[in-house]
């Protein structure tokens, strides 16, 4: 990186360090009061209170918030953090654990607190910023309708960012490292609602009906088998059936049965192949059982593809931020952050937690996942270098 970028990074990271104690306390408050997608009103109000006077604030996507620091003109670098929690009952022993059946089980509380620290730090260096910083506090990352889709279609499109970046915690990566890799790092994701209609009958007289339970059971098995025969094995794909329901009594053949599945793929051609395969399997197997099958596709987010230049520049700043490059990391996870790729170059880094102080490794979305307070600083530093990398010089 150019010396001017190195100097800016040093100044921004120094100011960021001063903001971390306040950000840690805020993280604890946010963790204790999670809200579900599209209901993040208290969360948004809390953020607005923290940034009052430090940035220019506007409401976005109903419960979201945009916070701009730096010049009013010029294309900003947008930095995203998510507002919503998950419908999970927390099972940690933390003194700031959430009560009830909603939880920040994906690190969103950490991401928000880190971005607030970055905004406040950048606000003290406005004349020295290489580009305006636009903090995007996005609602509904975990549920549809997607908050990123809404912002990309409206407020963020109006802002015309030069790039959009983000950092996300990950429990499988080593503490002190950040995965910053070019190209596709997360999969495209679609959902499918499957309905099989049969003909009801008494269970003792199956020949008088058409059994949708038997048919949908065969559909589930065939979907998993056929997924590996319709896509190139060199491409990353995943099919998962997570919901299966039908019937109400053990001695009755019901009228219908339902299933819900997710489809994930790194490559556009594999995504299309999975979609086509589901239709073929559902219609064909249902018909073979004398039933009618319907597969309704609910299109999700595209694959998340990191910009090569942003990643290269950010990796050059890792050492200055006290971080190191993780081994190459790609997954079939998905994130609606990918929608921002329709507006500008995007990049997301994954901040490792394995080995962090007091941290017990649990998967994302687990009721016992609890990133340590130190993760706020690690994520904030990753956000800072991604912002500088996207701003260029």
C-alpha positions as CSV (number, residue, x, y, z in Angstrom):
1,X,0.0,0.0,0.0
2,X,1.0,3.6,-0.5
3,X,2.6,5.4,2.4
4,X,-0.3,7.8,2.7
5,X,-2.6,4.8,3.1
6,X,-0.4,3.3,5.8
7,X,-0.4,6.6,7.6
8,X,-4.1,7.0,7.4
9,X,-4.5,3.4,8.6
10,X,-2.3,4.1,11.6
11,X,-4.3,7.2,12.5
12,X,-7.7,5.6,12.0
13,X,-6.8,2.4,14.0
14,X,-5.4,4.5,16.8
15,X,-8.7,6.5,17.1
16,X,-10.6,3.3,16.8
17,X,-8.8,1.8,19.8
18,X,-10.0,4.7,21.9
19,X,-13.6,3.9,21.0
20,X,-13.5,0.2,21.9
21,X,-14.4,0.4,25.7
22,X,-17.6,2.2,24.9
23,X,-18.3,-0.2,22.0
24,X,-17.9,-3.2,24.2
25,X,-20.4,-1.9,26.7
26,X,-22.8,-1.2,23.8
27,X,-22.3,-4.7,22.5
28,X,-23.4,-6.1,25.8
29,X,-26.6,-4.0,25.7
30,X,-27.3,-5.0,22.1
31,X,-26.8,-8.7,22.9
32,X,-29.2,-8.5,25.8
33,X,-32.0,-7.0,23.7
34,X,-32.2,-8.7,20.3
35,X,-35.0,-8.1,17.9
36,X,-36.3,-10.2,15.0
37,X,-36.1,-9.2,11.3
38,X,-38.1,-6.1,10.4
39,X,-38.8,-5.4,14.1
40,X,-35.4,-3.8,15.0
41,X,-36.9,-0.5,16.2
42,X,-35.2,-0.4,19.6
43,X,-31.9,-1.6,18.1
44,X,-32.1,1.2,15.5
45,X,-32.9,3.8,18.1
46,X,-30.0,2.6,20.3
47,X,-27.6,3.0,17.4
48,X,-29.0,6.5,16.5
49,X,-28.5,7.5,20.1
50,X,-24.9,6.4,20.0
51,X,-24.1,8.2,16.8
52,X,-26.0,11.4,17.5
53,X,-23.7,14.3,16.5
54,X,-21.0,11.9,15.2
55,X,-22.6,11.3,11.8
56,X,-25.5,12.3,9.5
57,X,-28.3,9.8,10.1
58,X,-31.1,8.8,7.8
59,X,-33.7,6.0,8.2
60,X,-33.6,3.2,5.6
61,X,-35.7,0.2,4.8
62,X,-38.1,1.1,7.6
63,X,-36.1,-0.1,10.6
64,X,-32.6,0.4,9.2
65,X,-30.2,3.3,9.5
66,X,-27.6,5.0,7.3
67,X,-24.8,7.0,9.0
68,X,-22.5,9.2,6.8
69,X,-19.2,10.6,7.9
70,X,-17.1,12.8,5.7
71,X,-18.0,15.0,2.7
72,X,-21.6,15.3,1.5
73,X,-20.4,14.9,-2.0
74,X,-18.5,12.1,-3.6
75,X,-19.1,8.3,-3.8
76,X,-18.9,6.8,-0.3
77,X,-17.5,3.4,0.8
78,X,-20.4,1.6,2.5
79,X,-19.7,-0.6,5.5
80,X,-22.5,-3.0,6.4
81,X,-23.6,-4.4,9.8
82,X,-26.8,-6.4,10.4
83,X,-29.4,-5.5,13.0
84,X,-31.6,-8.6,13.5
85,X,-31.4,-11.5,15.8
86,X,-32.7,-15.1,15.3
87,X,-35.7,-17.0,16.7
88,X,-33.4,-18.9,19.1
89,X,-33.6,-19.2,22.9
90,X,-30.2,-18.4,24.3
91,X,-28.4,-21.0,26.4
92,X,-25.2,-19.3,27.5
93,X,-24.2,-18.3,31.0
94,X,-23.4,-14.7,30.1
95,X,-24.5,-12.0,32.5
96,X,-25.8,-10.1,29.4
97,X,-27.6,-13.0,27.8
98,X,-31.0,-12.4,26.1
99,X,-34.2,-13.4,27.8
100,X,-37.0,-15.0,25.7
101,X,-36.8,-16.7,22.4
102,X,-34.7,-14.3,20.4
103,X,-30.9,-14.2,20.3
104,X,-28.0,-12.7,18.5
105,X,-26.5,-16.0,17.5
106,X,-24.7,-14.9,14.4
107,X,-22.5,-12.1,15.7
108,X,-24.7,-9.2,14.6
109,X,-24.4,-7.5,18.0
110,X,-20.6,-7.6,17.6
111,X,-20.8,-6.3,14.0
112,X,-23.0,-3.4,15.0
113,X,-20.9,-2.3,18.0
114,X,-17.7,-2.5,15.9
115,X,-19.2,-0.4,13.1
116,X,-20.4,2.2,15.6
117,X,-16.8,2.4,17.0
118,X,-15.5,2.9,13.4
119,X,-18.0,5.6,12.6
120,X,-17.1,7.5,15.8
121,X,-13.4,7.1,15.1
122,X,-13.8,8.3,11.5
123,X,-15.8,11.2,12.7
124,X,-12.8,12.6,14.4
125,X,-10.7,12.4,11.2
126,X,-13.2,13.8,8.7
127,X,-10.7,15.9,6.8
128,X,-8.3,13.0,6.6
129,X,-10.7,10.4,5.2
130,X,-9.8,9.1,1.7
131,X,-13.6,8.8,0.9
132,X,-16.9,9.4,2.8
133,X,-17.8,6.5,5.0
134,X,-21.4,5.3,4.9
135,X,-22.3,3.0,7.7
136,X,-25.2,0.7,6.7
137,X,-27.1,-0.7,9.6
138,X,-29.2,-3.2,7.7
139,X,-32.4,-4.8,8.9
140,X,-33.4,-8.4,8.1
141,X,-30.3,-10.3,7.1
142,X,-31.8,-13.5,8.5
143,X,-35.2,-13.5,7.0
144,X,-37.2,-12.5,3.9
145,X,-37.9,-10.0,2.6
146,X,-34.2,-9.3,2.6
147,X,-33.0,-6.0,4.0
148,X,-30.1,-5.9,1.6
149,X,-32.4,-6.4,-1.3
150,X,-34.6,-3.5,-0.1
151,X,-31.6,-1.2,0.4
152,X,-30.0,-2.1,-2.9
153,X,-33.3,-1.2,-4.6
154,X,-33.7,2.1,-2.8
155,X,-31.6,4.1,-0.3
156,X,-28.2,2.5,-1.0
157,X,-28.7,2.8,-4.7
158,X,-29.4,6.5,-4.3
159,X,-26.2,6.9,-2.3
160,X,-24.2,5.4,-5.2
161,X,-21.4,3.8,-3.2
162,X,-18.0,3.2,-4.8
163,X,-17.8,-0.1,-2.9
164,X,-19.6,-2.0,-0.1
165,X,-17.7,-4.0,2.5
166,X,-18.3,-6.0,5.6
167,X,-16.7,-8.2,8.3
168,X,-18.3,-11.2,9.8
169,X,-17.2,-13.3,12.8
170,X,-16.6,-17.0,12.2
171,X,-16.0,-19.6,14.9
172,X,-14.1,-22.1,12.7
173,X,-11.3,-19.7,11.9
174,X,-8.3,-19.0,14.2
175,X,-8.4,-16.0,16.5
176,X,-6.3,-13.2,15.2
177,X,-6.9,-14.1,11.6
178,X,-9.2,-12.8,8.9
179,X,-10.2,-14.7,5.8
180,X,-9.9,-12.4,2.8
181,X,-10.1,-14.2,-0.5
182,X,-11.0,-13.1,-4.0
183,X,-13.9,-14.6,-6.0
184,X,-16.9,-16.5,-4.8
185,X,-16.7,-17.1,-1.1
186,X,-20.4,-17.8,-0.3
187,X,-23.1,-19.6,-2.2
188,X,-26.3,-18.5,-3.9
189,X,-29.3,-19.7,-1.9
190,X,-32.9,-20.5,-3.0
191,X,-35.8,-22.0,-1.0
192,X,-38.3,-24.5,-2.4
193,X,-41.8,-25.1,-1.0
194,X,-42.9,-28.6,-2.0
195,X,-46.5,-29.9,-1.9
196,X,-47.7,-33.3,-2.9
197,X,-51.5,-33.8,-3.3
198,X,-52.9,-37.3,-3.0
199,X,-56.3,-38.8,-2.3
200,X,-57.3,-39.5,1.3
201,X,-58.3,-42.9,2.6
202,X,-58.4,-45.1,5.7
203,X,-55.0,-46.6,6.4
204,X,-56.4,-50.1,6.3
205,X,-57.5,-49.6,2.6
206,X,-54.5,-47.9,1.0
207,X,-55.6,-49.0,-2.5
208,X,-58.6,-46.7,-2.3
209,X,-56.4,-43.6,-1.9
210,X,-53.2,-42.1,-3.2
211,X,-50.6,-41.7,-0.5
212,X,-48.8,-38.3,-0.5
213,X,-46.7,-39.3,2.6
214,X,-45.1,-42.2,0.7
215,X,-44.6,-40.0,-2.4
216,X,-43.0,-37.1,-0.5
217,X,-40.7,-39.5,1.3
218,X,-39.5,-40.8,-2.0
219,X,-39.1,-37.2,-3.2
220,X,-36.9,-36.3,-0.3
221,X,-34.6,-39.3,-0.9
222,X,-34.5,-38.7,-4.7
223,X,-33.7,-35.0,-4.2
224,X,-30.5,-35.7,-2.2
225,X,-29.5,-38.5,-4.6
226,X,-30.2,-36.5,-7.8
227,X,-28.4,-33.3,-6.7
228,X,-25.1,-35.1,-7.1
229,X,-26.0,-36.2,-10.6
230,X,-27.2,-32.9,-12.1
231,X,-24.3,-30.7,-11.1
232,X,-20.6,-30.7,-11.9
233,X,-18.8,-32.4,-8.9
234,X,-16.1,-29.8,-9.1
235,X,-18.6,-27.1,-8.1
236,X,-19.8,-26.5,-4.6
237,X,-23.5,-27.4,-4.2
238,X,-25.7,-28.3,-1.2
239,X,-29.4,-29.4,-1.0
240,X,-31.1,-29.7,2.3
241,X,-34.6,-30.7,3.3
242,X,-35.3,-29.1,6.6
243,X,-39.1,-29.3,7.0
244,X,-41.3,-32.4,6.4
245,X,-44.9,-32.5,7.4
246,X,-48.1,-34.2,6.6
247,X,-51.0,-36.1,8.2
248,X,-52.5,-36.0,11.6
249,X,-53.3,-39.7,12.5
250,X,-51.3,-42.9,12.1
251,X,-54.2,-44.7,10.5
252,X,-55.2,-42.1,7.9
253,X,-53.8,-41.5,4.4
254,X,-54.0,-37.7,4.3
255,X,-54.8,-35.4,1.4
256,X,-51.4,-33.7,1.2
257,X,-47.9,-33.6,2.5
258,X,-45.4,-30.7,2.4
259,X,-41.6,-30.2,2.6
260,X,-39.3,-27.2,2.5
261,X,-35.8,-27.4,1.1
262,X,-32.8,-25.1,0.5
263,X,-30.6,-25.1,-2.6
264,X,-27.1,-23.6,-2.6
265,X,-24.5,-23.3,-5.3
266,X,-21.4,-21.3,-6.0
267,X,-21.8,-21.3,-9.8
268,X,-24.7,-19.9,-11.7
269,X,-25.0,-22.9,-14.0
270,X,-25.2,-25.3,-10.9
271,X,-27.9,-23.0,-9.4
272,X,-30.0,-23.3,-12.5
273,X,-29.4,-27.1,-12.7
274,X,-30.6,-27.6,-9.1
275,X,-33.7,-25.5,-9.7
276,X,-34.6,-27.6,-12.8
277,X,-33.8,-30.9,-11.0
278,X,-36.2,-30.1,-8.2
279,X,-39.1,-29.6,-10.6
280,X,-38.4,-32.8,-12.4
281,X,-38.1,-34.9,-9.3
282,X,-41.2,-33.5,-7.6
283,X,-43.4,-33.7,-10.6
284,X,-42.2,-37.1,-11.8
285,X,-42.2,-39.0,-8.5
286,X,-45.5,-37.6,-7.4
287,X,-47.0,-38.7,-10.7
288,X,-45.5,-42.2,-10.3
289,X,-47.5,-42.5,-7.0
290,X,-50.7,-41.2,-8.6
291,X,-50.3,-37.8,-6.9
292,X,-49.7,-34.3,-8.0
293,X,-46.5,-32.5,-7.1
294,X,-45.9,-28.8,-7.0
295,X,-42.5,-27.2,-6.3
296,X,-42.6,-23.4,-5.7
297,X,-39.2,-21.7,-5.9
298,X,-38.5,-18.7,-3.7
299,X,-35.4,-17.0,-5.2
300,X,-32.8,-16.0,-2.6
301,X,-29.5,-14.1,-2.8
302,X,-26.8,-14.6,-5.5
303,X,-23.4,-15.9,-4.8
304,X,-21.1,-13.6,-2.8
305,X,-18.1,-12.7,-5.0
306,X,-15.3,-10.7,-3.4
307,X,-13.6,-8.0,-5.5
308,X,-10.0,-8.9,-6.2
309,X,-8.6,-5.4,-5.8
310,X,-10.3,-4.7,-2.5
311,X,-9.2,-8.0,-1.1
312,X,-5.6,-7.5,-2.2
313,X,-5.4,-4.0,-0.7
314,X,-7.0,-5.2,2.6
315,X,-4.6,-8.1,3.0
316,X,-1.7,-5.6,2.7
317,X,-3.2,-3.7,5.7
318,X,-3.8,-6.8,8.0
319,X,-0.4,-6.5,9.8
320,X,-1.1,-2.8,10.6
321,X,-4.4,-3.9,12.2
322,X,-2.7,-6.6,14.3
323,X,-4.3,-9.3,12.2
324,X,-3.1,-12.1,10.0
325,X,-4.4,-13.7,6.8
326,X,-6.3,-17.0,7.4
327,X,-6.0,-19.9,5.1
328,X,-8.3,-19.7,2.1
329,X,-11.9,-19.9,3.3
330,X,-15.0,-20.5,1.1
331,X,-18.3,-22.0,2.2
332,X,-21.8,-22.9,1.1
333,X,-23.2,-20.4,3.6
334,X,-25.0,-17.5,2.1
335,X,-25.6,-13.8,2.9
336,X,-27.9,-11.2,1.4
337,X,-24.8,-8.9,1.4
338,X,-24.3,-10.4,-2.0
339,X,-27.2,-8.2,-3.4
340,X,-25.0,-5.1,-3.0
341,X,-22.8,-6.6,-5.7
342,X,-25.4,-5.2,-8.1
343,X,-24.5,-1.7,-7.1
344,X,-20.7,-1.7,-6.7
345,X,-17.7,-4.0,-6.0
346,X,-18.1,-5.8,-2.7
347,X,-15.9,-7.6,-0.2
348,X,-16.5,-9.5,3.0
349,X,-13.9,-10.7,5.4
350,X,-14.4,-13.5,8.0
351,X,-12.9,-12.7,11.5
352,X,-11.7,-15.8,13.3
353,X,-12.8,-16.7,16.9
354,X,-11.3,-20.1,17.5
355,X,-8.8,-19.6,20.4
356,X,-10.2,-16.2,21.4
357,X,-10.1,-15.5,25.2
358,X,-12.7,-17.5,27.0
359,X,-14.4,-18.5,23.8
360,X,-16.0,-22.0,23.4
361,X,-16.4,-23.0,19.8
362,X,-20.0,-23.3,18.7
363,X,-21.4,-23.1,15.2
364,X,-23.1,-19.9,13.9
365,X,-26.8,-19.9,14.9
366,X,-26.1,-22.1,17.9
367,X,-27.9,-21.2,21.2
368,X,-24.5,-21.3,23.0
369,X,-22.5,-19.2,20.5
370,X,-21.1,-16.2,22.5
371,X,-18.2,-14.3,20.9
372,X,-16.0,-12.7,23.6
373,X,-15.9,-8.9,24.0
374,X,-12.5,-8.8,22.4
375,X,-14.2,-9.7,19.1
376,X,-15.6,-6.2,18.9
377,X,-12.1,-4.8,18.4
378,X,-11.1,-7.5,15.9
379,X,-14.2,-6.9,13.8
380,X,-13.8,-3.1,14.0
381,X,-10.2,-3.3,12.8
382,X,-11.2,-5.6,9.9
383,X,-14.0,-3.2,9.0
384,X,-11.5,-0.3,9.1
385,X,-9.0,-1.9,6.7
386,X,-11.7,-3.0,4.3
387,X,-13.0,0.6,4.3
388,X,-9.5,1.9,3.5
389,X,-8.9,-0.8,0.9
390,X,-12.1,0.0,-0.9
391,X,-11.4,3.8,-0.8
392,X,-8.1,3.3,-2.5
393,X,-5.8,6.4,-2.4
